Amino acid sequence: MTIKVTEKGQPFRISTGYDMSSSTGLSIKFTKPDGTTFTATQATTPAVTAPAVALTNDPELGNVSASTYFEYTTDGTEFDQAGTNWKACGTYTTAALSLEADEVTFTIGASCV
């Protein structure tokens, strides 16, 4: 399923393969097709999380262990451009280290409304 322009309540996820349960900071930097960026964090609304719930048969990620994926739920304002060249990169931080997930490219579909 593709997230559409202005859709609210859609989950966006990035799998990492590493345990993020002890994070002191999570963020996802999004780059729009026109090159502008915005960053969502644990402190923003909506917030970036690393859910302590495993995913089973997720349509995008398949089976993913708990606390090993970033999740951000759309608020309907941030994905304002349809296109295939959206990019996202998640960062996980603890007191001792900072890790970046692999950058992902994704599509935001045109709204049918």
All heavy atoms as an XYZ file, in Angstrom:
830
protein
N       0.827     -1.174      0.000
C       0.000      0.000      0.000
C       0.879      1.247      0.000
O       1.846      1.329      0.728
C      -0.892      0.015      1.237
C      -1.781      1.198      1.315
S      -2.778      1.088      2.823
C      -2.894      2.795      3.171
N       0.522      2.197     -0.815
C       1.254      3.450     -0.885
C       0.527      4.510     -0.065
O      -0.687      4.658     -0.176
C       1.351      3.928     -2.348
O       2.033      2.943     -3.111
C       2.098      5.243     -2.455
N       1.266      5.241      0.745
C       0.692      6.383      1.444
C       0.368      7.434      0.393
O       1.146      7.675     -0.523
C       1.679      6.937      2.493
C       1.955      5.884      3.578
C       1.155      8.231      3.109
C       3.064      6.258      4.537
N      -0.766      8.074      0.539
C      -1.203      9.109     -0.394
C      -0.987     10.495      0.208
O      -0.933     10.652      1.428
C      -2.696      8.938     -0.727
C      -3.106      7.565     -1.228
C      -2.720      7.362     -2.659
C      -3.343      6.139     -3.287
N      -2.942      4.861     -2.767
N      -0.892     11.492     -0.664
C      -0.776     12.883     -0.230
C      -1.914     13.190      0.745
O      -3.058     12.819      0.509
C      -0.832     13.830     -1.452
C      -0.978     15.276     -1.017
C       0.405     13.659     -2.318
N      -1.597     13.797      1.843
C      -2.492     14.261      2.920
C      -3.205     13.153      3.695
O      -4.096     13.444      4.488
C      -3.537     15.299      2.433
O      -4.489     14.674      1.586
C      -2.881     16.483      1.742
N      -2.810     11.889      3.536
C      -3.430     10.839      4.347
C      -2.974     10.953      5.801
O      -1.806     11.181      6.080
C      -3.072      9.442      3.817
C      -3.941      9.008      2.681
C      -3.738      7.550      2.332
O      -2.609      7.048      2.394
O      -4.738      6.920      1.985
N      -3.904     10.758      6.690
C      -3.642     10.840      8.121
C      -3.774      9.445      8.727
O      -4.663      8.682      8.355
C      -4.658     11.784      8.770
C      -4.444     12.010     10.236
C      -5.443     13.011     10.776
C      -5.175     13.270     12.247
N      -6.092     14.278     12.779
N      -2.883      9.116      9.672
C      -2.986      7.865     10.402
C      -2.337      6.668      9.738
O      -2.517      5.539     10.197
N      -1.548      6.884      8.686
C      -0.868      5.777      8.011
C       0.505      5.544      8.641
O       1.278      6.487      8.825
C      -0.697      6.079      6.512
C      -1.981      6.103      5.749
C      -2.640      4.734      5.729
O      -2.000      3.703      5.738
N      -3.964      4.743      5.722
N       0.860      4.303      8.950
C       2.176      4.042      9.523
C       3.258      4.018      8.443
O       3.064      3.461      7.358
C       2.023      2.662     10.158
C       0.973      1.995      9.328
C       0.033      3.086      8.893
N       4.390      4.644      8.744
C       5.577      4.581      7.902
C       6.635      3.880      8.733
O       6.884      4.271      9.881
C       6.053      5.995      7.525
C       7.334      5.984      6.743
C       7.310      5.846      5.369
C       8.555      6.070      7.390
C       8.496      5.804      4.652
C       9.743      6.022      6.681
C       9.713      5.896      5.305
N       7.255      2.838      8.192
C       8.206      2.035      8.968
C       9.510      1.827      8.215
O       9.501      1.671      6.997
C       7.602      0.674      9.298
C       6.362      0.768     10.152
C       5.780     -0.608     10.425
N       4.606     -0.527     11.259
C       3.413     -0.971     10.901
N       3.234     -1.577      9.740
N       2.385     -0.843     11.716
N      10.619      1.772      8.977
C      11.938      1.423      8.455
C      12.500      0.335      9.353
O      12.639      0.526     10.563
C      12.915      2.617      8.467
C      12.377      3.807      7.670
C      14.277      2.193      7.928
C      13.219      5.070      7.824
N      12.856     -0.802      8.775
C      13.470     -1.891      9.525
C      14.965     -1.629      9.670
O      15.615     -1.138      8.746
C      13.237     -3.215      8.792
O      13.848     -4.269      9.489
N      15.519     -1.966     10.840
C      16.936     -1.698     11.079
C      17.784     -2.951     11.263
O      18.957     -2.945     10.965
C      17.133     -0.832     12.335
O      16.701     -1.578     13.471
C      16.392      0.471     12.222
N      17.208     -3.995     11.847
C      17.995     -5.181     12.148
C      18.736     -5.089     13.469
O      19.392     -6.033     13.880
N      18.677     -3.946     14.174
C      19.304     -3.860     15.489
C      18.273     -3.414     16.532
O      17.299     -2.754     16.223
C      20.538     -2.947     15.498
C      20.395     -1.606     14.814
C      19.818     -0.512     15.455
C      20.877     -1.422     13.528
C      19.702      0.709     14.834
C      20.769     -0.196     12.891
C      20.185      0.866     13.550
O      20.077      2.085     12.928
N      18.526     -3.822     17.765
C      17.609     -3.557     18.878
C      17.706     -2.089     19.298
O      18.779     -1.612     19.649
C      17.962     -4.469     20.045
C      17.034     -4.314     21.234
O      16.066     -3.522     21.166
O      17.278     -4.991     22.249
N      16.579     -1.394     19.257
C      16.544      0.024     19.617
C      15.779      0.270     20.914
O      15.368      1.384     21.199
C      15.924      0.834     18.470
C      16.717      0.737     17.183
S      16.117      1.833     15.886
C      14.506      1.137     15.522
N      15.613     -0.765     21.732
C      14.812     -0.626     22.951
C      15.442      0.296     23.991
O      14.739      0.810     24.853
C      14.521     -1.992     23.564
O      15.728     -2.644     23.902
N      16.738      0.533     23.917
C      17.387      1.402     24.907
C      17.701      2.785     24.335
O      18.610      3.462     24.802
C      18.666      0.751     25.432
O      19.598      0.581     24.385
N      16.936      3.218     23.353
C      17.228      4.501     22.714
C      17.010      5.677     23.646
O      16.149      5.665     24.519
C      16.356      4.690     21.475
O      15.025      4.947     21.849
N      17.836      6.693     23.455
C      17.625      7.982     24.103
C      17.182      9.015     23.070
O      16.847     10.130     23.428
C      18.901      8.475     24.806
O      19.963      8.547     23.841
C      19.297      7.535     25.925
N      17.195      8.604     21.813
C      16.752      9.495     20.746
C      16.522      8.737     19.458
O      17.380      7.976     19.017
N      15.353      8.915     18.867
C      15.035      8.344     17.567
C      14.608      9.490     16.655
O      13.891     10.396     17.091
C      13.874      7.348     17.656
C      14.069      6.092     18.480
C      12.747      5.325     18.567
C      15.151      5.219     17.871
N      15.038      9.440     15.407
C      14.601     10.451     14.456
C      14.592      9.859     13.051
O      15.315      8.910     12.765
C      15.496     11.691     14.497
O      16.806     11.376     14.057
N      13.756     10.442     12.202
C      13.741     10.100     10.781
C      13.798     11.405     10.006
O      12.968     12.301     10.216
C      12.473      9.331     10.363
C      12.327      8.038     11.150
C      12.513      9.033      8.859
C      11.018      7.291     10.879
N      14.794     11.523      9.138
C      14.903     12.677      8.244
C      14.268     12.287      6.918
O      14.688     11.310      6.286
C      16.356     13.079      8.035
C      16.510     14.260      7.096
C      17.965     14.601      6.876
C      18.124     15.715      5.865
N      19.550     15.981      5.601
N      13.262     13.029      6.502
C      12.567     12.798      5.245
C      13.020     13.836      4.220
O      13.128     15.026      4.551
C      11.051     12.923      5.434
C      10.436     11.855      6.288
C      10.230     12.061      7.636
C      10.049     10.647      5.731
C       9.650     11.077      8.429
C       9.473      9.655      6.511
C       9.274      9.872      7.867
N      13.270     13.396      2.997
C      13.607     14.297      1.898
C      12.530     14.172      0.843
O      12.253     13.076      0.346
C      14.982     13.965      1.297
O      15.967     13.993      2.342
C      15.359     14.955      0.212
N      11.917     15.316      0.505
C      10.844     15.356     -0.481
C      11.423     15.324     -1.898
O      12.610     15.609     -2.093
C      10.021     16.637     -0.299
C       9.358     16.761      1.063
C       8.601     18.074      1.172
C       7.966     18.226      2.541
N       7.056     19.383      2.608
N      10.605     15.005     -2.898
C      11.096     14.991     -4.282
C      11.718     16.320     -4.723
O      12.627     16.323     -5.555
C       9.844     14.668     -5.103
C       8.992     13.872     -4.170
C       9.234     14.497     -2.815
N      11.273     17.454     -4.150
C      11.849     18.745     -4.546
C      13.129     19.074     -3.778
O      13.713     20.132     -3.954
C      10.823     19.872     -4.400
C      10.480     20.215     -2.947
O      11.071     19.626     -2.008
O       9.600     21.071     -2.750
N      13.582     18.161     -2.903
C      14.832     18.343     -2.171
C      14.688     18.960     -0.791
O      15.652     18.974     -0.021
N      13.525     19.474     -0.440
C      13.345     20.012      0.909
C      13.235     18.854      1.902
O      12.897     17.732      1.521
C      12.106     20.929      1.007
O      10.942     20.183      0.653
C      12.241     22.147      0.100
N      13.523     19.141      3.151
C      13.542     18.085      4.166
C      12.719     18.483      5.386
O      12.440     19.657      5.616
C      14.976     17.783      4.638
O      15.510     18.948      5.279
C      15.875     17.371      3.485
N      12.342     17.476      6.151
C      11.801     17.674      7.488
C      12.214     16.475      8.316
O      12.474     15.398      7.790
C      10.280     17.887      7.492
C       9.454     16.677      7.149
C       8.996     15.821      8.135
C       9.129     16.402      5.829
C       8.223     14.702      7.821
C       8.358     15.291      5.499
C       7.905     14.446      6.499
N      12.311     16.676      9.624
C      12.737     15.620     10.528
C      11.689     15.416     11.608
O      11.222     16.373     12.226
C      14.095     15.961     11.172
O      15.062     16.141     10.126
C      14.560     14.849     12.100
N      11.329     14.162     11.825
C      10.446     13.774     12.925
C      11.309     13.074     13.974
O      12.244     12.351     13.633
C       9.355     12.843     12.425
N      10.990     13.293     15.254
C      11.777     12.717     16.347
C      10.848     12.112     17.396
O       9.627     12.175     17.266
C      12.637     13.800     17.037
O      11.779     14.690     17.747
C      13.478     14.577     16.038
N      11.444     11.601     18.462
C      10.652     11.107     19.592
C       9.906     12.240     20.272
O       8.898     12.003     20.939
C      11.547     10.417     20.622
C      11.945      9.014     20.235
C      12.829      8.380     21.292
O      13.911      8.878     21.557
N      12.377      7.289     21.873
N      10.376     13.470     20.108
C       9.768     14.614     20.785
C       8.722     15.336     19.941
O       8.011     16.186     20.464
C      10.855     15.607     21.197
N       8.628     15.019     18.648
C       7.650     15.706     17.800
C       6.287     15.037     17.919
O       6.152     13.936     18.430
C       8.085     15.697     16.316
O       8.239     14.349     15.872
C       9.370     16.467     16.104
N       5.281     15.732     17.435
C       3.941     15.155     17.346
C       3.529     15.178     15.900
O       3.452     16.255     15.328
C       2.936     15.969     18.191
O       3.402     15.992     19.537
C       1.547     15.369     18.133
N       3.322     14.012     15.283
C       3.491     12.668     15.834
C       4.966     12.329     16.065
O       5.849     12.928     15.467
C       2.875     11.754     14.774
C       2.781     12.558     13.533
C       2.820     14.000     13.908
N       5.178     11.360     16.935
C       6.524     10.976     17.345
C       7.026      9.753     16.574
O       6.252      8.934     16.102
C       6.531     10.657     18.837
N       8.340      9.644     16.486
C       8.991      8.441     15.967
C       9.150      7.483     17.148
O       9.569      7.893     18.235
C      10.371      8.769     15.367
C      11.083      7.508     14.920
C      10.230      9.754     14.209
N       8.814      6.222     16.926
C       8.932      5.209     17.975
C       9.673      3.987     17.438
O       9.887      3.848     16.234
C       7.550      4.768     18.489
O       6.825      4.192     17.402
C       6.762      5.944     19.056
N      10.041      3.111     18.347
C      10.573      1.782     18.024
C       9.684      0.804     18.786
O      10.019      0.380     19.893
C      12.028      1.640     18.436
N       8.518      0.462     18.241
C       7.541     -0.325     18.990
C       8.093     -1.645     19.525
O       8.846     -2.347     18.847
C       6.431     -0.575     17.968
C       6.547      0.567     17.015
C       8.025      0.815     16.909
N       7.686     -1.972     20.742
C       8.092     -3.217     21.393
C       7.140     -4.349     21.005
O       6.840     -5.222     21.810
C       8.125     -3.031     22.902
N       6.683     -4.308     19.772
C       5.756     -5.305     19.231
C       6.329     -5.808     17.907
O       6.677     -4.998     17.034
C       4.359     -4.690     18.986
C       3.420     -5.686     18.340
C       3.786     -4.138     20.271
N       6.421     -7.109     17.755
C       6.921     -7.681     16.501
C       5.883     -7.488     15.394
O       4.680     -7.429     15.655
C       7.211     -9.159     16.686
N       6.363     -7.374     14.162
C       5.476     -7.334     13.001
C       5.446     -8.720     12.373
O       6.486     -9.360     12.231
C       5.984     -6.333     11.961
C       6.041     -4.871     12.371
C       6.669     -4.038     11.254
C       4.651     -4.362     12.704
N       4.262     -9.163     12.017
C       4.107    -10.449     11.352
C       3.390    -10.223     10.035
O       2.299     -9.652     10.006
C       3.280    -11.419     12.223
O       3.913    -11.531     13.503
C       3.198    -12.795     11.600
N       4.019    -10.640      8.952
C       3.447    -10.496      7.610
C       3.102     -9.055      7.266
O       2.097     -8.795      6.602
C       2.211    -11.394      7.440
C       2.553    -12.854      7.581
O       3.597    -13.301      7.114
N       1.697    -13.593      8.247
N       3.921     -8.102      7.709
C       3.719     -6.704      7.332
C       3.848     -6.591      5.815
O       4.777     -7.165      5.232
C       4.774     -5.828      8.011
C       4.620     -4.365      7.670
O       3.766     -3.709      8.286
O       5.351     -3.884      6.780
N       2.934     -5.889      5.131
C       2.971     -5.839      3.674
C       4.249     -5.227      3.096
O       4.641     -5.542      1.976
C       1.752     -4.992      3.291
C       1.156     -4.503      4.543
C       1.807     -5.182      5.693
N       4.911     -4.372      3.859
C       6.141     -3.739      3.374
C       7.402     -4.424      3.893
O       8.366     -4.594      3.163
C       6.172     -2.258      3.784
C       4.988     -1.449      3.302
C       4.924     -1.317      1.788
O       5.991     -1.218      1.150
O       3.806     -1.321      1.255
N       7.406     -4.810      5.171
C       8.629     -5.304      5.814
C       8.647     -6.803      6.081
O       9.697     -7.349      6.408
C       8.857     -4.565      7.138
C       8.980     -3.039      7.064
C       9.183     -2.462      8.459
C      10.101     -2.629      6.128
N       7.504     -7.456      5.994
C       7.451     -8.883      6.305
C       7.430     -9.100      7.805
O       6.727     -8.420      8.537
N       8.235    -10.047      8.286
C       8.324    -10.347      9.717
C       9.521     -9.601     10.301
O      10.646     -9.751      9.824
C       8.488    -11.851      9.941
C       7.287    -12.620      9.456
O       6.173    -12.120      9.461
N       7.506    -13.843      9.017
N       9.269     -8.806     11.334
C      10.303     -7.980     11.937
C      10.184     -8.099     13.457
O       9.091     -8.000     14.007
C      10.149     -6.495     11.509
C      11.235     -5.640     12.112
C      10.147     -6.368      9.994
N      11.312     -8.287     14.111
C      11.327     -8.406     15.573
C      10.940     -7.097     16.250
O      11.148     -6.008     15.691
C      12.719     -8.807     16.059
O      13.082    -10.054     15.535
N      10.422     -7.210     17.457
C      10.075     -6.034     18.259
C      11.302     -5.154     18.462
O      12.427     -5.643     18.561
C       9.519     -6.475     19.607
N      11.093     -3.857     18.499
C      12.123     -2.844     18.778
C      13.218     -2.762     17.730
O      14.260     -2.150     17.975
C      12.752     -3.057     20.164
O      11.755     -3.034     21.166
N      13.002     -3.344     16.542
C      14.021     -3.288     15.490
C      13.541     -2.522     14.261
O      14.082     -2.684     13.175
C      14.479     -4.699     15.052
O      13.376     -5.379     14.449
C      15.047     -5.490     16.206
N      12.524     -1.670     14.456
C      12.057     -0.840     13.341
C      11.571      0.511     13.861
O      11.083      0.625     14.974
C      10.953     -1.542     12.539
C       9.696     -1.880     13.315
C       8.582     -1.038     13.286
C       9.613     -3.038     14.091
C       7.427     -1.344     13.996
C       8.464     -3.352     14.797
C       7.377     -2.501     14.742
O       6.238     -2.799     15.447
N      11.792      1.526     13.047
C      11.247      2.852     13.318
C       9.804      2.857     12.863
O       9.472      2.250     11.836
C      11.974      3.919     12.489
C      13.408      4.148     12.853
C      14.423      3.499     12.172
C      13.751      5.063     13.843
C      15.751      3.730     12.467
C      15.079      5.302     14.146
C      16.081      4.634     13.467
N       8.941      3.582     13.578
C       7.566      3.763     13.130
C       7.167      5.219     13.334
O       7.443      5.818     14.377
C       6.604      2.857     13.886
C       5.171      2.965     13.365
C       4.267      1.901     13.950
O       4.201      0.804     13.372
O       3.652      2.183     14.998
N       6.545      5.769     12.309
C       6.038      7.137     12.328
C       4.646      7.089     11.717
O       4.453      6.480     10.658
C       6.963      8.039     11.497
C       6.449      9.440     11.327
C       6.564     10.375     12.346
C       5.854      9.833     10.138
C       6.088     11.664     12.192
C       5.383     11.121      9.975
C       5.504     12.040     11.002
O       5.028     13.307     10.836
N       3.666      7.690     12.362
C       2.294      7.689     11.867
C       1.971      9.070     11.302
O       2.116     10.077     12.002
C       1.311      7.323     12.992
O       1.681      6.037     13.512
C      -0.112      7.245     12.467
N       1.532      9.103     10.056
C       1.301     10.371      9.364
C       0.218     11.211     10.040
O      -0.744     10.677     10.587
C       0.888     10.139      7.898
O      -0.354      9.433      7.856
C       1.941      9.355      7.142
N       0.396     12.532      9.980
C      -0.629     13.434     10.527
C      -1.426     14.139      9.433
O      -2.295     14.950      9.717
C      -0.027     14.440     11.501
C       0.835     15.504     10.842
O       0.936     15.572      9.606
O       1.435     16.303     11.593
N      -1.123     13.849      8.173
C      -1.885     14.410      7.062
C      -1.327     15.696      6.484
O      -1.849     16.216      5.511
N      -0.249     16.225      7.067
C       0.317     17.475      6.556
C       1.711     17.314      5.957
O       2.101     18.091      5.104
C       0.417     18.536      7.672
O       1.334     18.077      8.676
C      -0.938     18.813      8.288
N       2.458     16.314      6.400
C       3.867     16.232      6.044
C       4.131     15.707      4.629
O       5.033     16.152      3.954
C       4.647     15.409      7.061
C       4.287     13.927      7.116
C       3.032     13.600      7.882
O       1.945     13.646      7.276
O       3.124     13.276      9.067
N       3.338     14.768      4.161
C       3.549     14.199      2.831
C       2.659     14.950      1.847
O       1.560     14.538      1.521
C       3.278     12.693      2.832
C       4.253     11.927      3.691
C       3.809     11.175      4.755
C       5.610     11.976      3.445
C       4.704     10.477      5.564
C       6.520     11.292      4.241
C       6.061     10.539      5.298
N       3.160     16.098      1.400
C       2.376     17.025      0.593
C       2.749     17.036     -0.889
O       2.244     17.858     -1.648
C       2.491     18.439      1.162
C       3.934     18.926      1.240
O       4.865     18.164      0.898
O       4.138     20.070      1.666
N       3.637     16.127     -1.303
C       4.045     16.036     -2.701
C       3.956     14.589     -3.163
O       4.560     13.709     -2.552
C       5.490     16.503     -2.891
C       5.749     17.944     -2.536
C       7.225     18.293     -2.634
O       8.010     17.625     -3.292
N       7.611     19.364     -1.950
N       3.212     14.354     -4.242
C       3.191     13.011     -4.823
C       4.500     12.804     -5.573
O       5.068     13.744     -6.124
C       2.004     12.865     -5.772
N       5.006     11.577     -5.557
C       6.222     11.296     -6.302
C       6.931     10.055     -5.821
O       6.629      9.498     -4.772
N       7.908      9.627     -6.625
C       8.647      8.395     -6.353
C       9.992      8.627     -5.687
O      10.632      7.678     -5.266
C       8.898      7.618     -7.662
O       9.620      8.466     -8.561
C       7.597      7.184     -8.299
N      10.430      9.852     -5.605
C      11.772     10.117     -5.091
C      11.808     10.595     -3.646
O      12.685     11.367     -3.272
C      12.491     11.135     -5.986
C      12.881     10.529     -7.306
O      13.094      9.332     -7.404
N      12.959     11.348     -8.325
N      10.880     10.168     -2.828
C      10.949     10.447     -1.410
C      12.051      9.584     -0.804
O      12.246      8.435     -1.208
C       9.625     10.112     -0.733
C       8.586     11.170     -0.871
C       7.741     11.366     -1.922
C       8.273     12.172      0.086
N       6.922     12.429     -1.679
C       7.223     12.944     -0.444
C       8.764     12.494      1.344
C       6.662     14.018      0.232
C       8.205     13.553      2.023
C       7.166     14.312      1.469
N      12.767     10.124      0.185
C      13.813      9.373      0.878
C      13.637      9.553      2.382
O      13.126     10.576      2.837
C      15.197      9.861      0.467
C      15.501      9.623     -0.991
C      16.844     10.164     -1.364
C      17.060      9.977     -2.854
N      18.270     10.636     -3.307
N      14.070      8.547      3.125
C      14.026      8.623      4.587
C      15.247      7.916      5.159
O      15.677      6.879      4.649
C      12.753      7.978      5.119
N      15.792      8.503      6.219
C      16.917      7.898      6.923
C      16.667      8.040      8.421
O      16.463      9.146      8.917
C      18.217      8.588      6.531
S      19.670      7.814      7.263
N      16.667      6.917      9.115
C      16.428      6.910     10.552
C      17.722      6.902     11.333
O      18.705      6.284     10.913
N      17.728      7.594     12.468
C      18.889      7.610     13.354
C      18.464      7.175     14.750
O      17.452      7.647     15.280
C      19.513      9.025     13.427
O      19.871      9.436     12.114
C      20.746      9.035     14.305
N      19.246      6.268     15.311
C      19.037      5.713     16.654
C      20.201      6.171     17.524
O      21.364      6.014     17.145
C      18.991      4.194     16.550
C      19.303      3.418     17.810
C      18.406      3.377     18.857
C      20.486      2.705     17.932
C      18.680      2.650     20.003
C      20.765      1.965     19.067
C      19.865      1.948     20.099
O      20.127      1.227     21.230
N      19.908      6.741     18.698
C      20.954      7.272     19.564
C      20.784      6.746     20.980
O      19.674      6.663     21.500
C      20.883      8.821     19.589
O      20.941      9.308     18.252
C      22.021      9.412     20.385
N      21.919      6.390     21.589
C      21.970      6.091     23.021
C      23.081      6.970     23.604
O      23.732      7.723     22.871
C      22.300      4.617     23.313
O      23.657      4.356     22.938
C      21.367      3.668     22.587
N      23.317      6.842     24.890
C      24.401      7.609     25.507
C      25.759      7.219     24.927
O      26.681      8.037     24.882
C      24.392      7.401     27.014
N      25.889      5.975     24.445
C      27.182      5.476     23.989
C      27.378      5.486     22.471
O      28.506      5.419     21.998
C      27.382      4.047     24.498
N      26.296      5.554     21.679
C      26.471      5.443     20.231
C      25.336      6.086     19.467
O      24.295      6.415     20.008
C      26.612      3.973     19.812
C      25.463      3.016     20.143
C      24.504      2.915     18.980
C      26.028      1.652     20.463
N      25.578      6.253     18.167
C      24.563      6.754     17.247
C      24.666      5.929     15.968
O      25.750      5.811     15.390
C      24.802      8.235     16.943
O      23.825      8.724     16.058
N      23.548      5.323     15.545
C      23.522      4.475     14.358
C      22.497      5.005     13.374
O      21.428      5.475     13.769
C      23.144      3.033     14.729
C      24.044      2.297     15.713
C      23.421      0.946     16.078
C      25.429      2.098     15.126
N      22.824      4.910     12.084
C      21.878      5.287     11.035
C      21.400      4.037     10.323
O      22.196      3.163      9.967
C      22.529      6.211     10.012
C      22.736      7.608     10.497
C      23.228      8.541      9.400
O      23.304      8.125      8.227
O      23.533      9.694      9.730
N      20.101      3.970     10.084
C      19.537      2.897      9.271
C      19.893      3.169      7.808
O      20.247      4.292      7.446
C      18.018      2.853      9.439
N      19.799      2.155      6.968
C      19.989      2.369      5.546
C      18.913      3.318      5.030
O      17.739      3.218      5.425
C      19.899      1.045      4.775
C      21.070      0.115      5.069
O      22.135      0.604      5.488
O      20.908     -1.102      4.871
N      19.302      4.234      4.162
C      18.332      5.141      3.560
C      17.367      4.350      2.691
O      17.765      3.417      1.996
C      19.048      6.187      2.700
C      18.106      7.213      2.090
C      18.849      8.261      1.304
O      19.322      7.934      0.190
O      18.963      9.396      1.795
N      16.091      4.700      2.776
C      15.074      4.058      1.953
C      14.463      5.089      1.015
O      14.388      6.275      1.336
C      13.962      3.383      2.798
C      14.530      2.258      3.642
C      13.240      4.388      3.677
N      14.064      4.625     -0.153
C      13.353      5.448     -1.118
C      11.947      4.903     -1.225
O      11.735      3.685     -1.239
C      14.046      5.373     -2.503
O      15.393      5.823     -2.341
C      13.350      6.261     -3.502
N      10.961      5.803     -1.276
C       9.577      5.364     -1.303
C       8.724      6.316     -2.124
O       9.166      7.392     -2.526
C       9.023      5.189      0.116
C       9.019      6.458      0.946
C       7.857      7.194      1.098
C      10.173      6.898      1.554
C       7.844      8.350      1.860
C      10.185      8.051      2.332
C       9.020      8.784      2.489
N       7.494      5.915     -2.371
C       6.555      6.678     -3.187
C       5.421      7.211     -2.328
O       4.909      6.504     -1.466
C       5.972      5.789     -4.297
O       7.044      5.330     -5.124
C       4.935      6.509     -5.127
N       5.047      8.454     -2.584
C       3.811      9.011     -2.041
C       2.871      9.170     -3.224
O       3.199      9.821     -4.223
C       4.050     10.370     -1.341
C       4.944     10.202     -0.107
C       2.725     11.032     -0.969
C       4.357      9.346      1.006
N       1.715      8.534     -3.136
C       0.762      8.544     -4.237
C      -0.082      9.796     -4.272
O      -0.266     10.485     -3.274
N      -0.617     10.087     -5.449
C      -1.517     11.226     -5.607
C      -2.828     10.924     -4.901
O      -3.296      9.786     -4.872
C      -1.759     11.485     -7.085
N      -3.418     11.943     -4.326
C      -4.709     11.800     -3.665
C      -5.808     11.658     -4.712
O      -5.760     12.300     -5.753
C      -4.984     13.026     -2.797
O      -6.265     12.967     -2.244
N      -6.788     10.831     -4.436
C      -7.904     10.665     -5.378
C      -9.067     11.581     -5.014
O     -10.119     11.525     -5.637
C      -8.349      9.210     -5.438
S      -8.948      8.559     -3.886
N      -8.878     12.419     -3.997
C      -9.948     13.325     -3.565
C      -9.856     14.620     -4.347
O      -8.856     15.160     -4.624
C      -9.830     13.613     -2.038
C     -10.906     14.584     -1.610
C      -9.913     12.335     -1.279
